[in-house]
Amino acid sequence: MKQRILITGAAGFLGSHLCDRFIKEGFEVVAMDNLITGDLRNIEHLFKLKEFEFYNHDVSKFVHVPGDLQYILHFASPASPIDYLKIPIQTLKVGSLGIHNLLGLARVKKARIMIASTSEVYGDPNVHPQPEEYYGNVNPVGPRGVYDEAKRFQEAMTMAYHTYHKVDTRIIRIFNTYGPRMRLNDGRVLPAFIGQALRGEDLTIFGDGSQTRSFCFVDDLVEGIYRLLMSSYVLPMNIGNPSEITIKEFAEEIIKLTSTTQKIIYQPLPKDDPKQRQPDITKARQILNWEPKVSRAEGLKITYEYFKSLPKDVLYHRDHKNFEGYIR
């Protein structure tokens, strides 16, 4: 019989790619999403498959899935600043009530569960690059605290269930990821820059542009997720691309990629915005034999072609109109 996996946040950027991967691997996929930030268009190609079923459900409420489950991937959460600043309570709930419900489900079903944590647990780091042993520098009451602390609590709850109830758990710390199916105007730096370029707007940098990010293409990330889920490693693990670039250099790459003539403009750096972000992936290399394969130039070309193909109403949808510039 085919193995069965529950993927929460399935209609989102990462969740939809995970649905594709596990269908390809021969799993039966149970997808769950309340569509508060997800989009059914990301998974509509899967609805015709008998191996795929979808539940429109909020995991912050009791979760029931009939039948056996061998695996659970908890990827439900607002992930972009524009979302978690707009819906902070829901963000905290999915990282607390949601993980409690899903860990309980994993315990009942005797399923292995992986939670999607984030590089944001490191906050504005004092250690660079960031190894898994670093505890972070997070402001719990700052504007980003609703996301950062939800993820930190999620990790703590997961390890408690692993230790006390012997639930088979995995924790992945995801660094900046990009690729097709990202929302164009969700406040993250890459789609923000490409959206501005496509609309003929100047590219906006918050701060002086010296802050750094490390961008991983979605196919590489999904491979890392799959390998970690199938491994025996239970402590948190960084999965990301260690190729670091400043925001200013990245904006210049986008201008070159899009062949636009816009200039770069600068706005004040928001509170608690991380100055540096680069994963130490030593553990992923040693334990999973994993490292990213897709170069930034190759991944950006694929992503740009995807964004160019979007309808104009999506391109000009101004989610970001009142957004204050918190970037990831």
C-alpha positions in Angstrom: 0.0 0.0 0.0 1.1 3.6 -0.7 2.3 5.6 2.3 0.2 8.6 3.2 1.3 12.0 4.2 -0.5 15.1 5.5 0.9 18.4 4.3 -0.4 21.5 6.1 -0.1 24.9 4.3 -0.4 22.9 1.1 -1.7 25.7 -1.1 1.2 28.0 -0.2 4.5 28.5 -2.0 6.5 25.7 -0.3 3.5 23.5 0.6 2.4 23.2 -3.1 5.9 22.2 -4.2 6.0 19.6 -1.4 2.7 18.2 -2.6 4.2 17.8 -6.1 7.3 16.1 -4.7 5.5 13.6 -2.6 3.1 12.7 -5.4 6.1 12.1 -7.5 7.6 9.9 -4.8 4.5 7.7 -4.9 2.8 8.9 -1.7 -0.9 9.6 -1.2 -1.1 13.2 -0.2 -3.6 14.7 2.1 -3.4 18.5 1.7 -4.7 20.9 4.3 -5.0 24.7 4.1 -7.4 27.4 5.4 -6.4 29.6 2.4 -5.8 32.7 4.5 -2.6 33.2 2.6 -2.5 30.1 0.3 -3.9 29.9 -3.2 -5.8 27.0 -4.7 -4.3 27.8 -8.1 -1.0 26.4 -6.7 -2.4 22.9 -6.4 -5.3 22.9 -8.9 -3.3 20.6 -11.2 -3.4 17.9 -8.5 -7.1 17.8 -7.9 -7.6 15.3 -10.8 -5.3 12.7 -9.2 -6.7 9.9 -7.1 -3.6 10.1 -4.8 -4.5 13.7 -3.8 -7.2 15.0 -1.4 -7.7 18.5 0.0 -9.2 19.7 3.3 -10.1 23.4 3.7 -9.3 23.6 7.4 -7.6 25.8 10.0 -5.1 23.7 11.9 -5.5 26.0 14.9 -8.7 24.1 15.4 -8.9 20.4 16.2 -7.5 18.4 13.3 -9.0 15.0 12.2 -7.9 13.0 9.3 -9.5 9.6 8.8 -7.4 6.6 8.0 -3.7 5.9 8.5 -0.9 8.5 8.2 2.8 7.7 8.1 4.1 11.3 7.9 3.0 14.8 8.7 4.6 18.0 7.4 3.5 21.1 9.3 4.1 24.0 6.9 1.0 26.1 7.7 1.9 29.6 8.7 2.0 33.1 7.3 5.5 33.4 6.2 5.9 36.9 4.7 6.1 40.1 6.8 3.1 41.6 5.1 1.1 38.7 6.3 2.3 38.3 9.9 2.1 42.0 10.5 -1.5 42.0 9.2 -2.6 38.9 11.0 -0.4 38.6 14.1 -2.9 36.6 16.2 -3.4 33.9 13.5 0.3 33.7 13.1 0.8 33.0 16.8 -2.1 30.5 16.9 -0.8 28.4 14.0 2.6 28.2 15.8 1.1 27.2 19.1 -2.4 25.7 18.9 -1.7 24.4 15.4 1.5 22.6 16.4 -0.2 21.2 19.5 -3.0 19.8 17.4 -0.7 18.2 14.8 1.7 16.7 17.4 -1.3 15.2 19.0 -2.4 13.8 15.6 1.1 12.4 15.0 1.0 10.7 18.4 -2.4 9.1 17.7 -1.4 8.0 14.2 2.1 7.0 15.2 3.3 9.2 12.3 6.6 10.9 11.9 6.1 14.7 11.9 8.4 17.5 10.5 7.8 21.1 11.5 8.8 24.1 9.3 10.9 26.4 11.5 12.9 29.3 10.1 16.1 31.2 10.2 14.1 33.9 11.9 14.6 32.0 15.2 18.1 33.5 15.1 16.6 37.0 15.1 19.2 39.7 14.3 22.2 37.4 14.8 25.3 38.1 16.7 26.9 35.0 15.3 27.7 34.6 11.6 27.1 32.4 9.8 24.3 30.9 12.0 24.9 27.3 13.2 22.1 25.3 14.8 23.7 25.7 18.2 23.2 29.5 18.2 20.2 30.4 20.4 19.5 33.7 18.6 18.9 37.4 19.3 15.2 37.9 19.2 13.0 40.7 20.4 9.8 38.9 21.6 7.7 42.1 21.7 9.0 43.7 18.5 7.0 43.8 15.2 8.6 40.6 14.1 8.1 38.8 17.4 4.8 37.3 16.5 6.5 35.2 13.8 9.8 34.6 15.4 8.4 33.5 18.8 5.7 31.4 17.2 8.5 29.4 15.5 10.6 29.2 18.6 7.6 27.9 20.6 6.9 25.4 17.8 10.4 24.0 18.2 10.1 23.8 21.9 6.7 22.0 21.8 8.0 19.6 19.2 11.0 18.6 21.3 8.8 18.2 24.3 6.5 15.8 22.5 9.6 13.9 21.2 11.1 13.7 24.7 8.0 13.0 26.7 5.7 11.2 24.3 8.4 9.6 22.1 6.8 11.2 19.0 9.1 10.8 15.9 9.9 14.4 15.1 12.0 16.4 12.7 12.7 20.2 12.8 13.9 22.1 9.7 15.1 25.7 9.9 14.4 27.2 6.5 16.5 30.2 5.2 15.4 32.5 2.4 13.8 30.5 -0.4 12.5 31.6 -3.8 11.0 30.2 -6.9 7.8 29.9 -8.9 4.5 30.3 -7.0 5.8 33.0 -4.6 3.3 35.8 -4.2 4.5 38.8 -6.1 3.7 41.5 -3.6 4.0 39.7 -0.3 6.7 41.9 1.2 9.7 39.5 0.8 12.7 41.1 -0.9 12.9 39.0 -4.0 9.3 39.3 -5.3 9.3 42.9 -4.1 12.3 43.7 -6.3 11.0 41.8 -9.3 7.5 43.2 -9.0 8.9 46.8 -8.9 11.1 46.1 -11.9 8.2 44.6 -13.9 6.0 47.6 -13.1 8.7 50.1 -14.0 9.1 51.4 -10.5 12.4 52.2 -8.7 13.7 49.4 -6.5 13.3 50.2 -2.8 16.0 49.2 -0.3 15.4 49.6 3.4 18.5 50.7 5.2 21.8 51.2 3.3 21.6 47.9 1.5 24.6 46.4 3.4 22.4 43.8 5.2 22.8 40.3 3.7 20.6 37.4 2.7 21.3 33.9 1.3 18.8 32.7 -1.3 18.0 29.0 -1.9 16.0 27.9 -4.9 12.8 26.0 -4.0 13.8 22.7 -5.7 17.0 22.5 -3.6 15.0 23.2 -0.5 12.4 20.5 -1.2 15.2 18.0 -1.7 16.7 19.0 1.7 13.3 18.6 3.3 12.8 15.2 1.8 16.2 14.0 2.9 15.8 15.3 6.4 12.3 13.7 6.8 13.7 10.3 5.7 16.7 10.6 8.0 17.0 9.7 11.7 18.1 13.2 12.8 15.8 14.7 15.4 17.5 18.0 16.3 17.0 21.3 14.3 18.8 21.4 11.0 19.5 24.4 8.8 18.5 24.0 5.1 19.5 26.9 2.9 22.0 28.3 0.5 25.2 29.7 2.1 25.9 31.9 -0.8 25.6 35.3 0.8 24.8 38.6 -0.9 24.0 42.2 0.2 20.6 43.6 -0.5 22.2 46.3 -2.6 24.1 43.8 -4.7 20.9 41.7 -5.1 19.0 44.7 -6.3 21.7 45.3 -8.9 21.4 41.7 -10.0 17.6 42.1 -10.5 18.1 45.3 -12.5 20.5 43.4 -14.8 18.3 40.4 -15.0 15.2 42.4 -16.0 17.1 44.8 -18.3 15.3 47.7 -16.7 16.6 51.2 -16.2 15.2 51.9 -12.7 17.3 53.4 -10.0 17.6 52.2 -6.4 16.0 54.3 -3.7 16.5 54.1 0.0 14.1 54.1 3.0 14.8 53.8 6.7 15.6 50.3 8.0 12.7 49.0 10.0 13.0 47.9 13.7 14.7 44.5 14.3 15.4 43.8 10.6 18.2 41.2 10.5 21.6 42.7 9.4 23.0 39.3 8.4 21.5 36.0 7.3 23.7 33.0 6.2 23.2 29.4 7.1 25.9 27.1 8.4 24.9 23.9 6.6 27.7 21.7 7.9 25.2 19.3 9.4 23.1 19.0 6.2 26.3 18.3 4.3 27.6 15.7 6.7 24.3 14.0 7.7 22.1 14.3 4.6 24.8 14.6 2.0 22.9 17.7 0.9 23.9 21.0 -0.5 22.2 23.4 -3.0 22.8 22.7 -6.7 20.9 25.5 -8.4 22.9 28.7 -8.9 21.3 32.0 -8.1 21.6 33.1 -11.7 19.8 30.0 -12.9 17.1 30.1 -10.2 16.5 33.8 -10.7 16.0 33.3 -14.4 13.4 30.6 -13.8 11.6 32.7 -11.2 11.6 35.9 -13.4 10.1 33.9 -16.3 7.3 32.8 -13.9 6.6 36.3 -12.6 6.5 37.6 -16.2 3.8 35.1 -17.1 1.4 36.3 -14.4 -1.7 38.3 -15.4 -1.5 42.1 -15.1 -4.1 42.2 -12.3 -1.7 40.1 -10.2 1.3 42.3 -11.1 -0.5 45.5 -10.1 -2.3 44.1 -7.0 -1.0 46.4 -4.3 -0.8 44.2 -1.2 2.3 46.1 -0.4 0.7 49.6 -0.5 0.7 50.1 3.3 3.6 47.8 4.0 6.4 49.3 6.1 9.3 47.5 4.6 10.0 44.6 6.8 11.8 42.2 4.5 12.9 38.6 4.7 
